[in-house]
């Protein structure tokens, strides 16, 4: 079980939802520098405030970024991703950094795809054993 300090509460819910997200620029171009990442991170922080999320961690390589985000159950992950990518791309375009404008053209910065991996406090096997050991459980599916 997670420590109670890691749980968040809403009006009718207690939760801890965390996702590991990976975004890549169009054509997997190597355009993410520390300055580019700084602009992107500023945008992500603003989006997280709007969605009542927490940007727990963010990191980058020159051709992709990783984000670890805690989000409430009322937020659809796909909607959050859309805002994270859209707002960060607009802020980056308005910054007009030469490293980006030289290698990417058109209106889009990010590839339309993304990777999302759910993260939790306990491995699935531990959770499975916990559920299996509850009294009054239903029999296993066929």
ROVO-206541 format. One record per residue: residue number from 0; residue in three letters; chain; x, z, y of N, C-alpha, C, O in turn. Coordinates in pm, whole numbers. Layout:
# residues N
(NUM, "Ala", "A", (X, Z, Y), (X, Z, Y), (X, Z, Y), (X, Z, Y))
...
//
This chain:
# residues 142
(0, "Unk", "A", (84, 0, -118), (0, 0, 0), (88, 0, 124), (193, 65, 127))
(1, "Unk", "A", (46, -72, 226), (121, -77, 351), (103, 51, 430), (0, 117, 418))
(2, "Unk", "A", (201, 86, 512), (183, 202, 600), (67, 176, 696), (45, 62, 738))
(3, "Unk", "A", (-8, 280, 730), (-125, 261, 815), (-89, 204, 951), (-175, 144, 1017))
(4, "Unk", "A", (35, 219, 996), (75, 165, 1125), (79, 12, 1126), (78, -49, 1233))
(5, "Unk", "A", (84, -51, 1007), (88, -196, 1000), (-51, -258, 999), (-64, -380, 1009))
(6, "Unk", "A", (-154, -178, 987), (-290, -230, 988), (-342, -235, 1131), (-311, -148, 1212))
(7, "Unk", "A", (-421, -336, 1160), (-488, -345, 1289), (-637, -327, 1263), (-684, -345, 1151))
(8, "Unk", "A", (-710, -292, 1366), (-853, -271, 1349), (-932, -353, 1449), (-886, -382, 1560))
(9, "Unk", "A", (-1051, -390, 1407), (-1149, -454, 1493), (-1274, -369, 1488), (-1272, -257, 1436))
(10, "Unk", "A", (-1381, -420, 1541), (-1504, -342, 1545), (-1554, -306, 1405), (-1600, -194, 1382))
(11, "Unk", "A", (-1545, -402, 1313), (-1595, -378, 1177), (-1493, -416, 1070), (-1530, -447, 957))
(12, "Unk", "A", (-1366, -413, 1105), (-1267, -460, 1010), (-1133, -387, 1029), (-1095, -351, 1141))
(13, "Unk", "A", (-1066, -366, 918), (-928, -318, 918), (-850, -429, 848), (-889, -475, 741))
(14, "Unk", "A", (-741, -473, 909), (-675, -591, 853), (-525, -592, 882), (-475, -524, 972))
(15, "Unk", "A", (-457, -671, 802), (-319, -712, 829), (-305, -853, 771), (-291, -870, 650))
(16, "Unk", "A", (-309, -952, 857), (-296, -1092, 819), (-173, -1149, 888), (-160, -1143, 1010))
(17, "Unk", "A", (-83, -1204, 809), (40, -1259, 864), (64, -1395, 800), (44, -1413, 680))
(18, "Unk", "A", (107, -1490, 882), (138, -1624, 832), (278, -1664, 876), (319, -1636, 989))
(19, "Unk", "A", (349, -1730, 787), (478, -1791, 817), (448, -1939, 840), (402, -2008, 749))
(20, "Unk", "A", (475, -1987, 961), (446, -2125, 997), (577, -2201, 1020), (673, -2146, 1073))
(21, "Unk", "A", (578, -2328, 980), (693, -2415, 1004), (642, -2543, 1068), (552, -2608, 1015))
(22, "Unk", "A", (701, -2579, 1183), (666, -2702, 1254), (792, -2788, 1265), (903, -2736, 1281))
(23, "Unk", "A", (775, -2919, 1256), (887, -3011, 1275), (853, -3111, 1386), (737, -3152, 1399))
(24, "Unk", "A", (953, -3149, 1466), (928, -3252, 1568), (900, -3387, 1501), (932, -3407, 1384))
(25, "Unk", "A", (839, -3477, 1577), (814, -3612, 1525), (943, -3672, 1472), (1050, -3655, 1530))
(26, "Unk", "A", (930, -3741, 1363), (1042, -3812, 1299), (1156, -3719, 1260), (1267, -3763, 1230))
(27, "Unk", "A", (1128, -3589, 1259), (1227, -3485, 1226), (1353, -3501, 1312), (1465, -3477, 1266))
(28, "Unk", "A", (1332, -3541, 1437), (1443, -3556, 1531), (1508, -3422, 1556), (1441, -3319, 1559))
(29, "Unk", "A", (1638, -3423, 1575), (1716, -3301, 1598), (1722, -3272, 1749), (1824, -3293, 1814))
(30, "Unk", "A", (1609, -3223, 1802), (1598, -3203, 1947), (1583, -3058, 1989), (1570, -3029, 2108))
(31, "Unk", "A", (1583, -2967, 1894), (1558, -2827, 1929), (1691, -2756, 1954), (1768, -2728, 1861))
(32, "Unk", "A", (1716, -2729, 2078), (1835, -2657, 2122), (1790, -2517, 2166), (1670, -2490, 2169))
(33, "Unk", "A", (1884, -2429, 2198), (1842, -2298, 2248), (1752, -2307, 2371), (1657, -2229, 2383))
(34, "Unk", "A", (1779, -2399, 2463), (1694, -2413, 2583), (1555, -2465, 2547), (1455, -2415, 2599))
(35, "Unk", "A", (1548, -2563, 2458), (1418, -2615, 2412), (1340, -2503, 2343), (1221, -2485, 2368))
(36, "Unk", "A", (1408, -2428, 2258), (1343, -2318, 2186), (1291, -2213, 2283), (1184, -2156, 2261))
(37, "Unk", "A", (1363, -2187, 2390), (1320, -2089, 2491), (1186, -2132, 2554), (1097, -2049, 2573))
(38, "Unk", "A", (1173, -2260, 2586), (1047, -2312, 2642), (935, -2301, 2540), (824, -2260, 2573))
(39, "Unk", "A", (964, -2339, 2415), (864, -2332, 2309), (817, -2188, 2288), (697, -2162, 2278))
(40, "Unk", "A", (912, -2094, 2280), (878, -1954, 2256), (791, -1897, 2368), (700, -1818, 2342))
(41, "Unk", "A", (819, -1936, 2491), (737, -1891, 2604), (592, -1938, 2587), (498, -1862, 2613))
(42, "Unk", "A", (574, -2062, 2543), (440, -2115, 2519), (371, -2041, 2405), (253, -2008, 2415))
(43, "Unk", "A", (443, -2016, 2298), (383, -1948, 2183), (338, -1807, 2219), (234, -1761, 2172))
(44, "Unk", "A", (415, -1739, 2301), (377, -1604, 2344), (245, -1607, 2422), (160, -1520, 2404))
(45, "Unk", "A", (229, -1707, 2508), (104, -1720, 2585), (-15, -1747, 2492), (-121, -1688, 2508))
(46, "Unk", "A", (4, -1836, 2397), (-103, -1867, 2302), (-140, -1743, 2222), (-258, -1716, 2200))
(47, "Unk", "A", (-41, -1668, 2179), (-67, -1547, 2099), (-148, -1445, 2179), (-234, -1378, 2123))
(48, "Unk", "A", (-121, -1432, 2306), (-200, -1342, 2390), (-345, -1389, 2393), (-437, -1309, 2378))
(49, "Unk", "A", (-365, -1519, 2413), (-502, -1574, 2420), (-580, -1554, 2290), (-701, -1533, 2293))
(50, "Unk", "A", (-510, -1560, 2177), (-576, -1548, 2046), (-571, -1406, 1990), (-615, -1384, 1877))
(51, "Unk", "A", (-519, -1311, 2066), (-504, -1173, 2021), (-417, -1165, 1896), (-446, -1088, 1804))
(52, "Unk", "A", (-312, -1244, 1895), (-217, -1248, 1784), (-87, -1182, 1827), (-68, -1150, 1945))
(53, "Unk", "A", (2, -1164, 1731), (134, -1109, 1760), (239, -1204, 1704), (240, -1233, 1585))
(54, "Unk", "A", (328, -1252, 1791), (441, -1331, 1746), (547, -1233, 1700), (621, -1176, 1781))
(55, "Unk", "A", (555, -1212, 1570), (645, -1112, 1513), (790, -1159, 1516), (882, -1080, 1540))
(56, "Unk", "A", (810, -1287, 1490), (945, -1342, 1483), (938, -1493, 1502), (838, -1556, 1466))
(57, "Unk", "A", (1042, -1551, 1558), (1052, -1696, 1571), (1199, -1733, 1562), (1286, -1663, 1613))
(58, "Unk", "A", (1226, -1844, 1496), (1362, -1892, 1481), (1361, -2043, 1472), (1256, -2105, 1456))
(59, "Unk", "A", (1480, -2103, 1481), (1485, -2249, 1478), (1613, -2302, 1417), (1716, -2235, 1415))
(60, "Unk", "A", (1604, -2423, 1368), (1716, -2511, 1338), (1694, -2627, 1435), (1592, -2631, 1503))
(61, "Unk", "A", (1788, -2720, 1441), (1770, -2826, 1541), (1659, -2924, 1507), (1621, -3006, 1591))
(62, "Unk", "A", (1604, -2917, 1383), (1497, -3010, 1346), (1369, -2942, 1297), (1280, -3009, 1245))
(63, "Unk", "A", (1358, -2810, 1314), (1233, -2741, 1280), (1235, -2598, 1334), (1339, -2544, 1370))
(64, "Unk", "A", (1114, -2539, 1339), (1101, -2400, 1385), (1023, -2320, 1282), (942, -2375, 1206))
(65, "Unk", "A", (1048, -2190, 1281), (976, -2095, 1195), (911, -1992, 1285), (974, -1941, 1377))
(66, "Unk", "A", (785, -1960, 1258), (715, -1854, 1330), (653, -1759, 1229), (602, -1802, 1125))
(67, "Unk", "A", (658, -1632, 1259), (588, -1531, 1179), (486, -1468, 1272), (521, -1401, 1369))
(68, "Unk", "A", (359, -1491, 1241), (251, -1451, 1332), (149, -1364, 1260), (101, -1399, 1152))
(69, "Unk", "A", (117, -1251, 1321), (8, -1165, 1274), (-115, -1205, 1354), (-110, -1214, 1477))
(70, "Unk", "A", (-226, -1230, 1284), (-345, -1280, 1352), (-470, -1208, 1299), (-471, -1161, 1186))
(71, "Unk", "A", (-574, -1201, 1383), (-698, -1135, 1340), (-784, -1227, 1253), (-770, -1349, 1260))
(72, "Unk", "A", (-873, -1170, 1173), (-956, -1251, 1083), (-1054, -1343, 1155), (-1104, -1438, 1096))
(73, "Unk", "A", (-1082, -1316, 1282), (-1175, -1403, 1356), (-1110, -1534, 1398), (-1179, -1624, 1447))
(74, "Unk", "A", (-979, -1547, 1381), (-906, -1667, 1421), (-884, -1757, 1299), (-830, -1713, 1198))
(75, "Unk", "A", (-928, -1882, 1310), (-899, -1980, 1205), (-754, -2023, 1221), (-712, -2063, 1330))
(76, "Unk", "A", (-678, -2015, 1115), (-536, -2047, 1122), (-512, -2189, 1173), (-419, -2212, 1250))
(77, "Unk", "A", (-593, -2283, 1131), (-576, -2421, 1177), (-597, -2434, 1328), (-529, -2512, 1394))
(78, "Unk", "A", (-690, -2358, 1383), (-713, -2358, 1528), (-595, -2297, 1601), (-553, -2348, 1705))
(79, "Unk", "A", (-542, -2189, 1547), (-424, -2126, 1606), (-305, -2223, 1606), (-237, -2237, 1707))
(80, "Unk", "A", (-281, -2289, 1493), (-171, -2384, 1482), (-188, -2496, 1583), (-92, -2535, 1650))
(81, "Unk", "A", (-310, -2548, 1596), (-338, -2655, 1691), (-299, -2613, 1833), (-239, -2691, 1907))
(82, "Unk", "A", (-333, -2491, 1871), (-299, -2442, 2005), (-150, -2416, 2019), (-91, -2450, 2122))
(83, "Unk", "A", (-88, -2357, 1918), (56, -2332, 1924), (134, -2461, 1945), (225, -2468, 2027))
(84, "Unk", "A", (97, -2563, 1869), (166, -2691, 1880), (130, -2764, 2009), (218, -2819, 2076))
(85, "Unk", "A", (4, -2765, 2045), (-40, -2839, 2164), (15, -2781, 2294), (69, -2854, 2377))
(86, "Unk", "A", (1, -2651, 2312), (47, -2587, 2434), (200, -2596, 2445), (253, -2623, 2553))
(87, "Unk", "A", (269, -2572, 2335), (416, -2578, 2341), (464, -2720, 2372), (560, -2737, 2446))
(88, "Unk", "A", (399, -2821, 2317), (437, -2959, 2345), (415, -2994, 2492), (499, -3057, 2555))
(89, "Unk", "A", (301, -2951, 2547), (273, -2978, 2689), (374, -2908, 2780), (424, -2968, 2875))
(90, "Unk", "A", (406, -2782, 2750), (503, -2710, 2833), (641, -2774, 2822), (715, -2780, 2921))
(91, "Unk", "A", (676, -2820, 2705), (806, -2883, 2686), (813, -3016, 2761), (915, -3048, 2822))
(92, "Unk", "A", (705, -3092, 2755), (702, -3220, 2829), (711, -3195, 2979), (780, -3269, 3049))
(93, "Unk", "A", (644, -3093, 3028), (648, -3066, 3173), (786, -3016, 3216), (823, -3031, 3332))
(94, "Unk", "A", (863, -2957, 3122), (999, -2914, 3154), (1094, -3034, 3165), (1201, -3023, 3226))
(95, "Unk", "A", (1056, -3147, 3107), (1133, -3272, 3114), (1281, -3252, 3082), (1368, -3295, 3158))
(96, "Unk", "A", (1308, -3189, 2971), (1447, -3166, 2931), (1507, -3296, 2876), (1446, -3360, 2790))
(97, "Unk", "A", (1623, -3336, 2925), (1682, -3464, 2883), (1701, -3477, 2732), (1681, -3585, 2676))
(98, "Unk", "A", (1738, -3370, 2665), (1761, -3376, 2520), (1634, -3424, 2448), (1642, -3495, 2347))
(99, "Unk", "A", (1518, -3384, 2499), (1391, -3422, 2436), (1349, -3562, 2480), (1315, -3645, 2396))
(100, "Unk", "A", (1352, -3589, 2609), (1303, -3718, 2660), (1389, -3835, 2613), (1339, -3947, 2604))
(101, "Unk", "A", (1516, -3812, 2584), (1603, -3920, 2534), (1572, -3958, 2391), (1584, -4075, 2353))
(102, "Unk", "A", (1531, -3860, 2309), (1513, -3886, 2166), (1368, -3905, 2123), (1342, -3963, 2018))
(103, "Unk", "A", (1272, -3855, 2203), (1130, -3868, 2167), (1056, -3940, 2279), (1080, -3915, 2397))
(104, "Unk", "A", (967, -4025, 2241), (888, -4100, 2337), (741, -4078, 2306), (708, -4020, 2203))
(105, "Unk", "A", (654, -4124, 2392), (510, -4106, 2370), (464, -3967, 2410), (538, -3890, 2470))
(106, "Unk", "A", (341, -3938, 2375), (278, -3814, 2419), (302, -3695, 2327), (284, -3581, 2369))
(107, "Unk", "A", (342, -3718, 2205), (349, -3609, 2107), (492, -3562, 2083), (585, -3642, 2080))
(108, "Unk", "A", (506, -3432, 2067), (636, -3374, 2033), (642, -3340, 1885), (741, -3371, 1817))
(109, "Unk", "A", (535, -3278, 1833), (533, -3229, 1696), (481, -3334, 1599), (398, -3417, 1636))
(110, "Unk", "A", (530, -3329, 1477), (470, -3404, 1367), (329, -3348, 1348), (307, -3229, 1373))
(111, "Unk", "A", (233, -3430, 1304), (97, -3377, 1286), (84, -3276, 1171), (-15, -3203, 1164))
(112, "Unk", "A", (182, -3271, 1082), (174, -3179, 969), (239, -3046, 1003), (309, -3033, 1103))
(113, "Unk", "A", (216, -2948, 917), (280, -2817, 930), (277, -2747, 796), (203, -2786, 706))
(114, "Unk", "A", (357, -2643, 783), (358, -2561, 663), (306, -2423, 702), (349, -2367, 803))
(115, "Unk", "A", (215, -2368, 623), (163, -2233, 646), (169, -2157, 514), (116, -2202, 412))
(116, "Unk", "A", (234, -2042, 518), (246, -1958, 399), (194, -1820, 435), (239, -1760, 533))
(117, "Unk", "A", (100, -1769, 356), (49, -1634, 383), (154, -1532, 342), (224, -1549, 243))
(118, "Unk", "A", (162, -1426, 418), (259, -1320, 391), (184, -1189, 384), (88, -1167, 458))
(119, "Unk", "A", (226, -1104, 295), (159, -975, 284), (258, -866, 255), (378, -889, 245))
(120, "Unk", "A", (205, -747, 241), (291, -633, 218), (338, -621, 75), (449, -575, 51))
(121, "Unk", "A", (256, -661, -21), (291, -643, -162), (291, -778, -232), (212, -866, -198))
(122, "Unk", "A", (379, -796, -329), (376, -919, -408), (243, -932, -482), (177, -832, -511))
(123, "Unk", "A", (204, -1055, -511), (74, -1080, -576), (59, -1006, -708), (-50, -959, -739))
(124, "Unk", "A", (166, -995, -785), (158, -924, -913), (120, -778, -893), (44, -722, -972))
(125, "Unk", "A", (172, -715, -790), (140, -575, -761), (-7, -561, -723), (-75, -470, -769))
(126, "Unk", "A", (-55, -651, -638), (-195, -649, -596), (-285, -674, -717), (-387, -607, -735))
(127, "Unk", "A", (-247, -771, -801), (-326, -802, -921), (-338, -679, -1011), (-447, -647, -1059))
(128, "Unk", "A", (-226, -610, -1035), (-230, -489, -1117), (-317, -381, -1054), (-391, -312, -1125))
(129, "Unk", "A", (-309, -367, -923), (-391, -268, -853), (-539, -297, -873), (-617, -207, -904))
(130, "Unk", "A", (-578, -424, -856), (-720, -461, -873), (-762, -443, -1019), (-871, -394, -1046))
(131, "Unk", "A", (-676, -482, -1112), (-709, -468, -1254), (-731, -322, -1294), (-811, -295, -1384))
(132, "Unk", "A", (-663, -230, -1230), (-671, -89, -1267), (-783, -12, -1196), (-793, 109, -1213))
(133, "Unk", "A", (-864, -79, -1119), (-976, -12, -1053), (-1086, 14, -1154), (-1112, -68, -1242))
(134, "Unk", "A", (-1151, 128, -1141), (-1262, 160, -1231), (-1378, 68, -1203), (-1399, 25, -1089))
(135, "Unk", "A", (-1454, 36, -1305), (-1576, -43, -1289), (-1549, -188, -1256), (-1633, -254, -1194))
(136, "Unk", "A", (-1434, -239, -1295), (-1403, -378, -1263), (-1479, -471, -1357), (-1516, -433, -1468))
(137, "Unk", "A", (-1501, -593, -1311), (-1568, -693, -1393), (-1469, -741, -1499), (-1348, -729, -1483))
(138, "Unk", "A", (-1523, -795, -1608), (-1435, -845, -1713), (-1363, -971, -1662), (-1408, -1035, -1567))
(139, "Unk", "A", (-1253, -1003, -1727), (-1173, -1120, -1688), (-1253, -1247, -1705), (-1334, -1257, -1797))
(140, "Unk", "A", (-1233, -1345, -1617), (-1302, -1472, -1633), (-1254, -1542, -1759), (-1142, -1519, -1804))
(141, "Unk", "A", (-1340, -1629, -1816), (-1302, -1697, -1942), (-1184, -1790, -1924), (-1141, -1853, -2020))
//
